[in-house]
Amino acid sequence: MGNVGTTELVLILAVVILLFGVGRVSRIGGEMGSAIREFRKGLRGEGEDKNDEAEVKKS
C-alpha cells in the first residue's frame, strides 16, 4: 500500500499539471529548489561569517 510506482507518479504529475498549469508548476518547482538550497546553506553554516562581520562593522 505504501509503494508508489512510476505509473502512479506520472498520473499524479499529469493531474497536478492539469490543475495548476505548466507555468505555475515550474515556478513552484523553482521556488522549492531555491528553498532547499537555502536550507542546506543554513545547515552548513554558510553565510553566517558574512553576517557576523556586518554586525561587527555596525557596532
Biopython code that builds the backbone (N, CA, C, O; Angstrom):
import numpy as np
from Bio.PDB.StructureBuilder import StructureBuilder

atoms = [
    (1, "MET", "N", (0.816, -1.190, 0.000)),
    (1, "MET", "CA", (0.000, 0.000, 0.000)),
    (1, "MET", "C", (0.864, 1.260, 0.000)),
    (1, "MET", "O", (0.446, 2.280, -0.548)),
    (2, "GLY", "N", (2.056, 1.218, 0.600)),
    (2, "GLY", "CA", (2.920, 2.377, 0.696)),
    (2, "GLY", "C", (3.809, 2.575, -0.510)),
    (2, "GLY", "O", (4.462, 3.613, -0.627)),
    (3, "ASN", "N", (3.854, 1.597, -1.422)),
    (3, "ASN", "CA", (4.725, 1.724, -2.582)),
    (3, "ASN", "C", (4.029, 2.486, -3.692)),
    (3, "ASN", "O", (2.895, 2.180, -4.061)),
    (4, "VAL", "N", (4.729, 3.486, -4.221)),
    (4, "VAL", "CA", (4.205, 4.265, -5.334)),
    (4, "VAL", "C", (5.111, 4.006, -6.524)),
    (4, "VAL", "O", (6.313, 4.264, -6.468)),
    (5, "GLY", "N", (4.535, 3.502, -7.589)),
    (5, "GLY", "CA", (5.305, 3.159, -8.764)),
    (5, "GLY", "C", (5.386, 4.303, -9.758)),
    (5, "GLY", "O", (4.849, 5.388, -9.532)),
    (6, "THR", "N", (6.064, 4.038, -10.855)),
    (6, "THR", "CA", (6.256, 5.040, -11.902)),
    (6, "THR", "C", (4.925, 5.465, -12.504)),
    (6, "THR", "O", (4.708, 6.650, -12.758)),
    (7, "THR", "N", (4.047, 4.521, -12.732)),
    (7, "THR", "CA", (2.746, 4.840, -13.335)),
    (7, "THR", "C", (1.954, 5.787, -12.444)),
    (7, "THR", "O", (1.343, 6.736, -12.936)),
    (8, "GLU", "N", (1.960, 5.542, -11.156)),
    (8, "GLU", "CA", (1.233, 6.402, -10.235)),
    (8, "GLU", "C", (1.833, 7.804, -10.195)),
    (8, "GLU", "O", (1.099, 8.791, -10.145)),
    (9, "LEU", "N", (3.171, 7.896, -10.218)),
    (9, "LEU", "CA", (3.822, 9.204, -10.208)),
    (9, "LEU", "C", (3.492, 10.009, -11.463)),
    (9, "LEU", "O", (3.258, 11.215, -11.382)),
    (10, "VAL", "N", (3.473, 9.354, -12.617)),
    (10, "VAL", "CA", (3.130, 10.027, -13.866)),
    (10, "VAL", "C", (1.684, 10.500, -13.815)),
    (10, "VAL", "O", (1.383, 11.611, -14.252)),
    (11, "LEU", "N", (0.805, 9.690, -13.300)),
    (11, "LEU", "CA", (-0.604, 10.070, -13.186)),
    (11, "LEU", "C", (-0.784, 11.265, -12.246)),
    (11, "LEU", "O", (-1.549, 12.181, -12.547)),
    (12, "ILE", "N", (-0.092, 11.256, -11.123)),
    (12, "ILE", "CA", (-0.168, 12.372, -10.170)),
    (12, "ILE", "C", (0.374, 13.641, -10.804)),
    (12, "ILE", "O", (-0.223, 14.707, -10.652)),
    (13, "LEU", "N", (1.497, 13.547, -11.513)),
    (13, "LEU", "CA", (2.073, 14.710, -12.184)),
    (13, "LEU", "C", (1.128, 15.272, -13.236)),
    (13, "LEU", "O", (0.995, 16.489, -13.367)),
    (14, "ALA", "N", (0.475, 14.397, -13.984)),
    (14, "ALA", "CA", (-0.475, 14.844, -15.000)),
    (14, "ALA", "C", (-1.655, 15.586, -14.367)),
    (14, "ALA", "O", (-2.093, 16.608, -14.894)),
    (15, "VAL", "N", (-2.160, 15.094, -13.269)),
    (15, "VAL", "CA", (-3.283, 15.743, -12.589)),
    (15, "VAL", "C", (-2.850, 17.104, -12.039)),
    (15, "VAL", "O", (-3.602, 18.074, -12.125)),
    (16, "VAL", "N", (-1.647, 17.180, -11.477)),
    (16, "VAL", "CA", (-1.152, 18.447, -10.936)),
    (16, "VAL", "C", (-1.001, 19.471, -12.056)),
    (16, "VAL", "O", (-1.369, 20.633, -11.886)),
    (17, "ILE", "N", (-0.462, 19.047, -13.201)),
    (17, "ILE", "CA", (-0.302, 19.962, -14.333)),
    (17, "ILE", "C", (-1.660, 20.426, -14.845)),
    (17, "ILE", "O", (-1.819, 21.592, -15.206)),
    (18, "LEU", "N", (-2.629, 19.536, -14.881)),
    (18, "LEU", "CA", (-3.972, 19.937, -15.316)),
    (18, "LEU", "C", (-4.605, 20.932, -14.354)),
    (18, "LEU", "O", (-5.294, 21.857, -14.783)),
    (19, "LEU", "N", (-4.380, 20.751, -13.065)),
    (19, "LEU", "CA", (-4.981, 21.633, -12.073)),
    (19, "LEU", "C", (-4.320, 23.006, -12.028)),
    (19, "LEU", "O", (-5.011, 24.023, -11.972)),
    (20, "PHE", "N", (-2.997, 23.043, -12.053)),
    (20, "PHE", "CA", (-2.279, 24.287, -11.823)),
    (20, "PHE", "C", (-1.697, 24.916, -13.082)),
    (20, "PHE", "O", (-1.443, 26.121, -13.096)),
    (21, "GLY", "N", (-1.481, 24.152, -14.123)),
    (21, "GLY", "CA", (-0.863, 24.681, -15.335)),
    (21, "GLY", "C", (0.643, 24.524, -15.298)),
    (21, "GLY", "O", (1.242, 24.433, -14.226)),
    (22, "VAL", "N", (1.249, 24.494, -16.467)),
    (22, "VAL", "CA", (2.683, 24.238, -16.572)),
    (22, "VAL", "C", (3.493, 25.383, -15.967)),
    (22, "VAL", "O", (4.492, 25.141, -15.289)),
    (23, "GLY", "N", (3.078, 26.617, -16.205)),
    (23, "GLY", "CA", (3.825, 27.769, -15.698)),
    (23, "GLY", "C", (3.912, 27.803, -14.192)),
    (23, "GLY", "O", (4.980, 28.025, -13.623)),
    (24, "ARG", "N", (2.785, 27.582, -13.553)),
    (24, "ARG", "CA", (2.770, 27.623, -12.094)),
    (24, "ARG", "C", (3.542, 26.449, -11.503)),
    (24, "ARG", "O", (4.226, 26.612, -10.492)),
    (25, "VAL", "N", (3.446, 25.269, -12.113)),
    (25, "VAL", "CA", (4.158, 24.103, -11.605)),
    (25, "VAL", "C", (5.666, 24.326, -11.702)),
    (25, "VAL", "O", (6.401, 23.981, -10.777)),
    (26, "SER", "N", (6.137, 24.902, -12.817)),
    (26, "SER", "CA", (7.579, 25.140, -12.952)),
    (26, "SER", "C", (8.042, 26.213, -11.974)),
    (26, "SER", "O", (9.144, 26.117, -11.433)),
    (27, "ARG", "N", (7.217, 27.233, -11.738)),
    (27, "ARG", "CA", (7.585, 28.273, -10.775)),
    (27, "ARG", "C", (7.650, 27.701, -9.360)),
    (27, "ARG", "O", (8.558, 28.023, -8.593)),
    (28, "ILE", "N", (6.686, 26.856, -9.023)),
    (28, "ILE", "CA", (6.685, 26.233, -7.697)),
    (28, "ILE", "C", (7.914, 25.339, -7.535)),
    (28, "ILE", "O", (8.536, 25.316, -6.473)),
    (29, "GLY", "N", (8.259, 24.605, -8.592)),
    (29, "GLY", "CA", (9.448, 23.758, -8.543)),
    (29, "GLY", "C", (10.718, 24.559, -8.339)),
    (29, "GLY", "O", (11.591, 24.160, -7.569)),
    (30, "GLY", "N", (10.826, 25.693, -9.027)),
    (30, "GLY", "CA", (11.989, 26.557, -8.858)),
    (30, "GLY", "C", (12.085, 27.133, -7.458)),
    (30, "GLY", "O", (13.169, 27.219, -6.881)),
    (31, "GLU", "N", (10.945, 27.525, -6.919)),
    (31, "GLU", "CA", (10.924, 28.075, -5.564)),
    (31, "GLU", "C", (11.279, 27.005, -4.537)),
    (31, "GLU", "O", (11.973, 27.281, -3.559)),
    (32, "MET", "N", (10.804, 25.792, -4.759)),
    (32, "MET", "CA", (11.159, 24.695, -3.852)),
    (32, "MET", "C", (12.653, 24.418, -3.902)),
    (32, "MET", "O", (13.284, 24.187, -2.870)),
    (33, "GLY", "N", (13.220, 24.443, -5.110)),
    (33, "GLY", "CA", (14.654, 24.207, -5.254)),
    (33, "GLY", "C", (15.482, 25.260, -4.546)),
    (33, "GLY", "O", (16.453, 24.928, -3.865)),
    (34, "SER", "N", (15.113, 26.526, -4.695)),
    (34, "SER", "CA", (15.864, 27.579, -4.019)),
    (34, "SER", "C", (15.680, 27.509, -2.502)),
    (34, "SER", "O", (16.609, 27.809, -1.752)),
    (35, "ALA", "N", (14.510, 27.122, -2.056)),
    (35, "ALA", "CA", (14.283, 26.977, -0.615)),
    (35, "ALA", "C", (15.139, 25.850, -0.041)),
    (35, "ALA", "O", (15.693, 25.982, 1.050)),
    (36, "ILE", "N", (15.246, 24.758, -0.767)),
    (36, "ILE", "CA", (16.069, 23.644, -0.295)),
    (36, "ILE", "C", (17.534, 24.044, -0.266)),
    (36, "ILE", "O", (18.251, 23.694, 0.672)),
    (37, "ARG", "N", (18.002, 24.793, -1.310)),
    (37, "ARG", "CA", (19.398, 25.260, -1.318)),
    (37, "ARG", "C", (19.686, 26.157, -0.125)),
    (37, "ARG", "O", (20.722, 26.009, 0.524)),
    (38, "GLU", "N", (18.783, 27.087, 0.172)),
    (38, "GLU", "CA", (18.977, 27.987, 1.303)),
    (38, "GLU", "C", (18.959, 27.222, 2.624)),
    (38, "GLU", "O", (19.715, 27.543, 3.540)),
    (39, "PHE", "N", (18.106, 26.219, 2.721)),
    (39, "PHE", "CA", (18.049, 25.406, 3.937)),
    (39, "PHE", "C", (19.363, 24.670, 4.139)),
    (39, "PHE", "O", (19.881, 24.625, 5.255)),
    (40, "ARG", "N", (19.911, 24.090, 3.073)),
    (40, "ARG", "CA", (21.190, 23.380, 3.169)),
    (40, "ARG", "C", (22.320, 24.330, 3.534)),
    (40, "ARG", "O", (23.198, 23.973, 4.319)),
    (41, "LYS", "N", (22.309, 25.545, 2.968)),
    (41, "LYS", "CA", (23.324, 26.532, 3.336)),
    (41, "LYS", "C", (23.233, 26.848, 4.825)),
    (41, "LYS", "O", (24.253, 26.980, 5.503)),
    (42, "GLY", "N", (22.023, 26.968, 5.323)),
    (42, "GLY", "CA", (21.832, 27.245, 6.740)),
    (42, "GLY", "C", (22.339, 26.113, 7.618)),
    (42, "GLY", "O", (22.899, 26.357, 8.687)),
    (43, "LEU", "N", (22.146, 24.881, 7.174)),
    (43, "LEU", "CA", (22.636, 23.748, 7.951)),
    (43, "LEU", "C", (24.149, 23.698, 7.982)),
    (43, "LEU", "O", (24.746, 23.338, 8.997)),
    (44, "ARG", "N", (24.777, 24.065, 6.857)),
    (44, "ARG", "CA", (26.239, 24.048, 6.786)),
    (44, "ARG", "C", (26.845, 25.265, 7.462)),
    (44, "ARG", "O", (28.037, 25.269, 7.767)),
    (45, "GLY", "N", (26.064, 26.277, 7.696)),
    (45, "GLY", "CA", (26.569, 27.473, 8.340)),
    (45, "GLY", "C", (27.154, 28.468, 7.370)),
    (45, "GLY", "O", (27.845, 29.395, 7.793)),
    (46, "GLU", "N", (26.903, 28.312, 6.088)),
    (46, "GLU", "CA", (27.406, 29.265, 5.109)),
    (46, "GLU", "C", (26.666, 30.576, 5.263)),
    (46, "GLU", "O", (25.463, 30.591, 5.526)),
    (47, "GLY", "N", (27.379, 31.671, 5.102)),
    (47, "GLY", "CA", (26.757, 32.978, 5.176)),
    (47, "GLY", "C", (26.738, 33.555, 6.579)),
    (47, "GLY", "O", (26.506, 34.753, 6.741)),
    (48, "GLU", "N", (26.973, 32.750, 7.586)),
    (48, "GLU", "CA", (26.976, 33.266, 8.949)),
    (48, "GLU", "C", (28.170, 34.168, 9.188)),
    (48, "GLU", "O", (28.052, 35.154, 9.916)),
    (49, "ASP", "N", (29.322, 33.860, 8.594)),
    (49, "ASP", "CA", (30.506, 34.684, 8.766)),
    (49, "ASP", "C", (30.282, 36.078, 8.211)),
    (49, "ASP", "O", (30.708, 37.061, 8.818)),
    (50, "LYS", "N", (29.622, 36.179, 7.069)),
    (50, "LYS", "CA", (29.348, 37.475, 6.472)),
    (50, "LYS", "C", (28.417, 38.285, 7.366)),
    (50, "LYS", "O", (28.609, 39.491, 7.521)),
    (51, "ASN", "N", (27.426, 37.652, 7.946)),
    (51, "ASN", "CA", (26.504, 38.350, 8.844)),
    (51, "ASN", "C", (27.218, 38.809, 10.101)),
    (51, "ASN", "O", (26.960, 39.909, 10.591)),
    (52, "ASP", "N", (28.113, 37.981, 10.633)),
    (52, "ASP", "CA", (28.864, 38.351, 11.826)),
    (52, "ASP", "C", (29.754, 39.547, 11.550)),
    (52, "ASP", "O", (29.848, 40.447, 12.385)),
    (53, "GLU", "N", (30.417, 39.580, 10.385)),
    (53, "GLU", "CA", (31.276, 40.696, 10.029)),
    (53, "GLU", "C", (30.468, 41.976, 9.882)),
    (53, "GLU", "O", (30.915, 43.042, 10.305)),
    (54, "ALA", "N", (29.294, 41.885, 9.293)),
    (54, "ALA", "CA", (28.445, 43.057, 9.116)),
    (54, "ALA", "C", (27.988, 43.601, 10.454)),
    (54, "ALA", "O", (27.902, 44.818, 10.624)),
    (55, "GLU", "N", (27.692, 42.731, 11.411)),
    (55, "GLU", "CA", (27.264, 43.165, 12.729)),
    (55, "GLU", "C", (28.419, 43.833, 13.482)),
    (55, "GLU", "O", (28.208, 44.800, 14.215)),
    (56, "VAL", "N", (29.634, 43.318, 13.301)),
    (56, "VAL", "CA", (30.797, 43.919, 13.971)),
    (56, "VAL", "C", (31.051, 45.311, 13.423)),
    (56, "VAL", "O", (31.375, 46.222, 14.185)),
    (57, "LYS", "N", (30.908, 45.498, 12.094)),
    (57, "LYS", "CA", (31.129, 46.805, 11.499)),
    (57, "LYS", "C", (30.083, 47.811, 11.962)),
    (57, "LYS", "O", (30.390, 48.994, 12.111)),
    (58, "LYS", "N", (28.843, 47.355, 12.193)),
    (58, "LYS", "CA", (27.777, 48.247, 12.631)),
    (58, "LYS", "C", (27.997, 48.715, 14.069)),
    (58, "LYS", "O", (27.645, 49.841, 14.420)),
    (59, "SER", "N", (28.577, 47.852, 14.894)),
    (59, "SER", "CA", (28.745, 48.161, 16.328)),
    (59, "SER", "C", (29.829, 49.164, 16.593)),
    (59, "SER", "O", (30.077, 49.514, 17.746)),
]
sb = StructureBuilder()
sb.init_structure("model")
sb.init_model(0)
sb.init_chain("A")
sb.init_seg("    ")
for serial, (resi, resn, name, xyz) in enumerate(atoms, 1):
    if name == "N":
        sb.init_residue(resn, " ", resi, " ")
    sb.init_atom(name, np.array(xyz, "f"), 0.0, 1.0, " ", f" {name:<3s}", serial, name[0])
structure = sb.get_structure()
